[in-house]
Amino acid sequence: MTILEQTVAAIRPADPAALAEARAHQDSLTKPRGALGVLEEVAVRLAGAASVSPPPLPVPAALAIFAADHGVHAQGVSPWPQEVTPQMVGNFLAGGAVANAFAAQVDASVTVVDVGVAADLAPAPGLTISKVAYGTADLSLGPAMTAGQAVAALEAGIATARDLVDRGARCLITGDMGIANTTASAALICAFTGQDAAVVTGRGTGADDETLARKVEVVRRALRVNGLRPGESGEPGADGCAPSALGTLAAVGGLEHAAIAGFILGGAALRVPVILDGVIAGSAALAAAALAPDVVDHCVAGHRSAEPGHAVALGHLGLRPLVELELRLGEGTGGLLAHPLVCAAVRVMHEVATFDSAGVTDKEG
């Protein structure tokens, strides 16, 4: 079996016994039932994923920022030059990005993974070189990647998850960097959810009206030239059937999308929770879920991005975001902001007294 096959085979759905025990424990705590709202759902979700109640505290956390470039940049879908991708990698490594500030706030480690930057990066502490290619091909003219490249990027993400967990991480947070990657995200979301490009394509890093209209048409063209009809991508693929999840990812995804999908799969296989960031992570999670549907049980939606496609992706995955602050930065920033909420949800399970242990009368007497 390949690393990807081994990982997918190791993913299990949420443990029903642990879910039931966690729900019962929540109801026994010294608070009105359901008083913590979504936080109770998060704690129960993590118990089911870990197959134990209460679930392990999700600390320490590790952020992995997967960086790559995109051939579709040549279509004028972003106001930013492609050179910004390696420049921002340098900024992450120097500690100067918003993600670094947020990571310091929650004491999360930061690892940058070059999975497809269109430049050679010098070795540096905190940088992992897992380059599959110097960026993707232009997805509006044909497949962005070969199937082999997509698998290599998926396995780079799996390897990153394994390495961070081996080093002690008990919560993984997705991060991304790649100029023009919201275009690939929109194409993936269309392919996996069935929504039209105009519904899911956003302004990314500040596209004006003309650029946004161009992005929408580029996404539609990408789906058309790659033979993808919205909503028909899934596993398994066969001749005369809908394209496979892997084929869809290779056709219109980015190298960082594939790596993030692998990162999510890797965390799920190890029963370590994965906090998803924004639209890039959401579109990658759609690919991961198409490869292994049970992976969703191991994910927490950190926030809802201002990008319209993100809400569509989360709705398709059945995930409820913890934070909504109109963020559209990427890097893992929304996932980092959500991490303390996830920790608080689990800490309640460990530290809050039950009615019986505290000698407090509940409403049933």
Disulfide bonds with the S-S distance in Angstrom:
none
